Amino acid sequence: MPDPDAAEETASLVEKLIRFTIVIAVLVISIQIISPFTGVAGLALILAVAIYPLYQKLAARCGGRQGLAATIFVISGLILIGAPTMMLGSSLATQASTIYQNLENGTLEIAQPNASIQELPIVGERLYAGWSRAADDAKGFVEQNRKQVLELAHWGLDATAKSAASLLAFLASIIITGIMMAYAEPGSNAIGRIFRRVCGEHRGIKLQNLATATIRSVASGVVGVSFIQALLLGFGFILADIPAPGVIALAALVLGIVQVPAIVVSGPVIAYMWWASGDGNTAVTIVLTVYFVIATLTDNILKPIFLGRGVEAPMPVILLGAIGGLMSFGLIGVFTGPVVLAITYVVFMEWINNASDQANDPTANPLLPDK
């Protein structure tokens, strides 16, 4: 005769498995649905957390009207940040398209190099000779290296298309940021409940505050400063009519995030500008040089202001986050990668340190959350 208790346990186990399967299926489907928006939403959340203290001051000046403050923030962000970003992106797209069409039509022209290039150490003479040969017979040079040139052109067009999509996503994230900040208080309470549910009351609050401080430190002091500097330099590249200003500005952004001095980018640009001018005493060249010097030094002014707030993550973590984010998620990954990896590192190290403290306290139970 079957055991009623065993049958009941079997039925209960089957019911639990069915519930677990349904929960997993719902989670998987939900993740698939929201996955196209994770980059934009993640960037918007980072911006909202980083800028919220400034937003609070703006809301106070608006008489506590959150909707009005959010609207002002979005419009200001689209004008001050979105417009220069779109200018650089448009310049990049136009140049990439023009070069590709000239390659396809066989009408590519290469300008003659400046004679001063020969004075560069080690590579000057070889660079000048190769550049001169390509300029003298641009069509022959392209035909001789057609496969490599076209592959490079295809890669450039693909990268340009992805960059354009990333720029649109960036503008969308500014709008979403405004919406998030308008509902910041209930959103923060919800995230706090998640932290407390997972980690316990005391530890959950501590880790939430730590994550918030890390976002504000890295997003403002590292990514934000580098972005501002890249925009200033990119605007100068456009004014100086430097070739591929969008590409060079993106390089300045990535190098700035990984803490490489901006002079690595602005120095060669200044040198090129003086060589291309032919006469190094022109007023325009002098003004642009001063502008580039000021833009190069902006990080020295802004970093002490922003990096002193919150928690600093080691630079190798920022480097890996920037490179990995760029490789995995494109341009948006440059912004989100360092912040996400920094949060992971800081919270993980806090967990490790807390575990060490518990090991030194024989009365502590590491399997239970804080009461």
TAJORA-V655061 format. One record per residue. N is the residue number from 0. RES is the residue in one small letter. PSI is psi in whole degrees, 0 to 359 (* if undefined). D_FIRST is the distance of its C-alpha to the first C-alpha in Angstrom with 2 decimals. Layout:
# TAJORA-V655061
((N | RES | PSI | D_FIRST) (N | RES | PSI | D_FIRST))
This chain:
# TAJORA-V655061
((0 | m | 129 | 0.00) (1 | p | 144 | 3.82) (2 | d | 119 | 6.49) (3 | p | 323 | 8.96) (4 | d | 318 | 11.84) (5 | a | 319 | 11.42) (6 | a | 320 | 11.25) (7 | e | 320 | 14.21) (8 | e | 320 | 16.05) (9 | t | 315 | 15.77) (10 | a | 320 | 17.12) (11 | s | 319 | 19.79) (12 | l | 317 | 20.81) (13 | v | 317 | 21.20) (14 | e | 319 | 23.25) (15 | k | 319 | 25.41) (16 | l | 319 | 26.07) (17 | i | 316 | 27.11) (18 | r | 316 | 29.39) (19 | f | 318 | 30.85) (20 | t | 319 | 31.54) (21 | i | 317 | 33.26) (22 | v | 314 | 35.34) (23 | i | 317 | 36.44) (24 | a | 317 | 37.32) (25 | v | 318 | 39.37) (26 | l | 315 | 41.15) (27 | v | 314 | 42.01) (28 | i | 319 | 43.36) (29 | s | 318 | 45.31) (30 | i | 319 | 46.84) (31 | q | 325 | 47.91) (32 | i | 318 | 49.51) (33 | i | 352 | 51.50) (34 | s | 323 | 52.34) (35 | p | 342 | 55.70) (36 | f | 2 | 56.77) (37 | t | 321 | 55.67) (38 | g | 312 | 59.09) (39 | v | 315 | 61.05) (40 | a | 321 | 58.74) (41 | g | 316 | 58.67) (42 | l | 320 | 62.46) (43 | a | 320 | 62.82) (44 | l | 318 | 60.60) (45 | i | 315 | 62.64) (46 | l | 319 | 65.88) (47 | a | 316 | 64.68) (48 | v | 319 | 63.76) (49 | a | 323 | 66.97) (50 | i | 353 | 69.34) (51 | y | 319 | 67.77) (52 | p | 319 | 70.24) (53 | l | 322 | 73.13) (54 | y | 323 | 71.45) (55 | q | 319 | 71.16) (56 | k | 320 | 74.92) (57 | l | 318 | 75.50) (58 | a | 324 | 73.27) (59 | a | 321 | 75.22) (60 | r | 338 | 78.46) (61 | c | 15 | 77.00) (62 | g | 27 | 76.37) (63 | g | 6 | 72.64) (64 | r | 101 | 72.10) (65 | q | 320 | 69.32) (66 | g | 316 | 69.63) (67 | l | 317 | 73.37) (68 | a | 319 | 72.99) (69 | a | 320 | 70.32) (70 | t | 316 | 72.59) (71 | i | 318 | 75.54) (72 | f | 313 | 73.47) (73 | v | 313 | 72.25) (74 | i | 317 | 75.75) (75 | s | 318 | 77.35) (76 | g | 318 | 74.79) (77 | l | 327 | 75.26) (78 | i | 310 | 79.05) (79 | l | 327 | 79.45) (80 | i | 315 | 76.67) (81 | g | 317 | 75.65) (82 | a | 308 | 79.20) (83 | p | 324 | 80.28) (84 | t | 317 | 76.96) (85 | m | 326 | 77.35) (86 | m | 315 | 80.96) (87 | l | 318 | 79.88) (88 | g | 320 | 77.07) (89 | s | 319 | 79.48) (90 | s | 317 | 82.02) (91 | l | 314 | 79.45) (92 | a | 318 | 78.29) (93 | t | 315 | 81.87) (94 | q | 319 | 83.02) (95 | a | 318 | 80.04) (96 | s | 319 | 80.54) (97 | t | 315 | 84.29) (98 | i | 318 | 83.98) (99 | y | 317 | 81.45) (100 | q | 320 | 83.67) (101 | n | 324 | 86.71) (102 | l | 316 | 84.89) (103 | e | 322 | 83.84) (104 | n | 353 | 87.37) (105 | g | 26 | 89.16) (106 | t | 17 | 91.11) (107 | l | 131 | 89.84) (108 | e | 136 | 92.66) (109 | i | 124 | 92.57) (110 | a | 150 | 95.10) (111 | q | 141 | 97.47) (112 | p | 154 | 96.57) (113 | n | 139 | 98.77) (114 | a | 335 | 101.08) (115 | s | 346 | 99.98) (116 | i | 331 | 96.62) (117 | q | 338 | 98.44) (118 | e | 353 | 99.01) (119 | l | 140 | 95.31) (120 | p | 143 | 94.63) (121 | i | 299 | 93.09) (122 | v | 358 | 91.81) (123 | g | 307 | 94.70) (124 | e | 317 | 96.78) (125 | r | 320 | 93.90) (126 | l | 317 | 92.30) (127 | y | 318 | 95.65) (128 | a | 313 | 96.35) (129 | g | 320 | 92.96) (130 | w | 319 | 93.12) (131 | s | 317 | 96.68) (132 | r | 317 | 95.74) (133 | a | 322 | 92.88) (134 | a | 324 | 95.19) (135 | d | 324 | 97.98) (136 | d | 72 | 95.76) (137 | a | 320 | 92.61) (138 | k | 316 | 91.87) (139 | g | 322 | 92.27) (140 | f | 318 | 90.11) (141 | v | 317 | 87.30) (142 | e | 322 | 87.62) (143 | q | 327 | 87.62) (144 | n | 36 | 84.43) (145 | r | 314 | 82.99) (146 | k | 312 | 79.42) (147 | q | 320 | 79.06) (148 | v | 316 | 80.87) (149 | l | 322 | 78.76) (150 | e | 318 | 75.50) (151 | l | 322 | 76.74) (152 | a | 317 | 77.75) (153 | h | 317 | 74.34) (154 | w | 320 | 72.67) (155 | g | 318 | 75.09) (156 | l | 318 | 74.37) (157 | d | 316 | 70.61) (158 | a | 324 | 71.01) (159 | t | 318 | 73.31) (160 | a | 317 | 70.82) (161 | k | 322 | 68.06) (162 | s | 321 | 70.50) (163 | a | 318 | 71.43) (164 | a | 321 | 67.79) (165 | s | 323 | 67.37) (166 | l | 318 | 70.47) (167 | l | 320 | 69.16) (168 | a | 324 | 65.85) (169 | f | 317 | 67.88) (170 | l | 321 | 69.76) (171 | a | 324 | 66.53) (172 | s | 329 | 65.18) (173 | i | 318 | 68.27) (174 | i | 316 | 67.46) (175 | i | 324 | 63.80) (176 | t | 317 | 65.04) (177 | g | 319 | 67.11) (178 | i | 318 | 64.13) (179 | m | 318 | 62.00) (180 | m | 331 | 64.74) (181 | a | 332 | 65.18) (182 | y | 37 | 61.55) (183 | a | 319 | 61.59) (184 | e | 309 | 60.57) (185 | p | 326 | 57.22) (186 | g | 317 | 56.53) (187 | s | 321 | 57.27) (188 | n | 322 | 55.03) (189 | a | 316 | 52.13) (190 | i | 321 | 52.65) (191 | g | 320 | 52.93) (192 | r | 324 | 49.57) (193 | i | 313 | 48.02) (194 | f | 315 | 49.67) (195 | r | 327 | 48.58) (196 | r | 320 | 45.00) (197 | v | 318 | 44.78) (198 | c | 353 | 47.06) (199 | g | 163 | 47.11) (200 | e | 300 | 49.82) (201 | h | 312 | 52.69) (202 | r | 326 | 52.11) (203 | g | 316 | 51.43) (204 | i | 319 | 54.81) (205 | k | 315 | 56.53) (206 | l | 326 | 55.17) (207 | q | 315 | 56.02) (208 | n | 322 | 59.56) (209 | l | 317 | 59.80) (210 | a | 319 | 58.72) (211 | t | 316 | 61.21) (212 | a | 322 | 64.01) (213 | t | 317 | 63.31) (214 | i | 314 | 63.45) (215 | r | 325 | 66.75) (216 | s | 308 | 68.23) (217 | v | 315 | 67.38) (218 | a | 321 | 67.67) (219 | s | 311 | 71.01) (220 | g | 335 | 72.58) (221 | v | 296 | 71.67) (222 | v | 314 | 70.59) (223 | g | 314 | 72.63) (224 | v | 317 | 75.84) (225 | s | 323 | 75.53) (226 | f | 315 | 74.98) (227 | i | 315 | 78.05) (228 | q | 319 | 80.12) (229 | a | 322 | 79.02) (230 | l | 316 | 79.95) (231 | l | 315 | 83.37) (232 | l | 318 | 84.01) (233 | g | 320 | 82.79) (234 | f | 320 | 85.13) (235 | g | 323 | 87.95) (236 | f | 321 | 87.05) (237 | i | 316 | 87.45) (238 | l | 322 | 90.77) (239 | a | 359 | 92.05) (240 | d | 45 | 91.01) (241 | i | 136 | 88.99) (242 | p | 141 | 87.14) (243 | a | 57 | 83.37) (244 | p | 327 | 83.30) (245 | g | 319 | 79.64) (246 | v | 316 | 78.57) (247 | i | 322 | 80.69) (248 | a | 321 | 79.42) (249 | l | 319 | 75.78) (250 | a | 319 | 76.69) (251 | a | 323 | 78.27) (252 | l | 310 | 75.10) (253 | v | 315 | 72.79) (254 | l | 324 | 75.27) (255 | g | 321 | 75.71) (256 | i | 322 | 71.99) (257 | v | 14 | 71.85) (258 | q | 31 | 74.91) (259 | v | 130 | 77.54) (260 | p | 143 | 80.92) (261 | a | 342 | 82.05) (262 | i | 337 | 85.38) (263 | v | 327 | 83.66) (264 | v | 312 | 83.55) (265 | s | 328 | 86.52) (266 | g | 305 | 88.91) (267 | p | 326 | 88.93) (268 | v | 317 | 89.10) (269 | i | 317 | 92.17) (270 | a | 316 | 93.74) (271 | y | 320 | 93.08) (272 | m | 319 | 94.53) (273 | w | 322 | 97.77) (274 | w | 317 | 98.09) (275 | a | 333 | 97.47) (276 | s | 336 | 100.00) (277 | g | 320 | 102.79) (278 | d | 111 | 104.67) (279 | g | 7 | 102.91) (280 | n | 11 | 105.09) (281 | t | 145 | 103.91) (282 | a | 321 | 102.99) (283 | v | 317 | 99.74) (284 | t | 320 | 98.52) (285 | i | 315 | 99.41) (286 | v | 315 | 97.59) (287 | l | 324 | 94.45) (288 | t | 316 | 94.57) (289 | v | 319 | 94.72) (290 | y | 314 | 91.81) (291 | f | 323 | 89.68) (292 | v | 316 | 90.58) (293 | i | 315 | 89.51) (294 | a | 324 | 86.25) (295 | t | 329 | 85.56) (296 | l | 0 | 86.04) (297 | t | 327 | 83.85) (298 | d | 330 | 80.83) (299 | n | 335 | 82.91) (300 | i | 318 | 83.41) (301 | l | 324 | 79.97) (302 | k | 315 | 77.69) (303 | p | 332 | 78.88) (304 | i | 314 | 78.27) (305 | f | 325 | 74.69) (306 | l | 343 | 73.40) (307 | g | 354 | 74.14) (308 | r | 137 | 71.38) (309 | g | 211 | 67.72) (310 | v | 136 | 66.26) (311 | e | 137 | 67.66) (312 | a | 153 | 65.46) (313 | p | 146 | 66.82) (314 | m | 324 | 68.90) (315 | p | 326 | 66.81) (316 | v | 318 | 63.86) (317 | i | 318 | 66.13) (318 | l | 310 | 67.43) (319 | l | 321 | 64.01) (320 | g | 318 | 62.92) (321 | a | 312 | 66.02) (322 | i | 313 | 65.92) (323 | g | 321 | 62.17) (324 | g | 320 | 62.26) (325 | l | 318 | 65.17) (326 | m | 327 | 63.47) (327 | s | 321 | 60.13) (328 | f | 8 | 61.19) (329 | g | 210 | 64.92) (330 | l | 321 | 67.51) (331 | i | 327 | 65.06) (332 | g | 335 | 63.34) (333 | v | 326 | 66.63) (334 | f | 315 | 66.23) (335 | t | 326 | 62.48) (336 | g | 306 | 61.83) (337 | p | 322 | 63.84) (338 | v | 313 | 62.53) (339 | v | 316 | 58.83) (340 | l | 324 | 59.13) (341 | a | 317 | 61.16) (342 | i | 315 | 58.55) (343 | t | 315 | 55.82) (344 | y | 312 | 57.98) (345 | v | 315 | 59.03) (346 | v | 320 | 55.59) (347 | f | 316 | 54.06) (348 | m | 325 | 56.80) (349 | e | 320 | 56.33) (350 | w | 318 | 52.63) (351 | i | 313 | 53.61) (352 | n | 322 | 56.22) (353 | n | 323 | 53.84) (354 | a | 323 | 51.31) (355 | s | 320 | 54.19) (356 | d | 321 | 55.06) (357 | q | 325 | 51.49) (358 | a | 329 | 51.55) (359 | n | 349 | 54.68) (360 | d | 101 | 53.05) (361 | p | 344 | 50.35) (362 | t | 350 | 49.14) (363 | a | 146 | 48.40) (364 | n | 107 | 44.94) (365 | p | 348 | 45.40) (366 | l | 347 | 41.87) (367 | l | 141 | 42.58) (368 | p | 162 | 45.09) (369 | d | 145 | 48.12) (370 | k | * | 47.81))
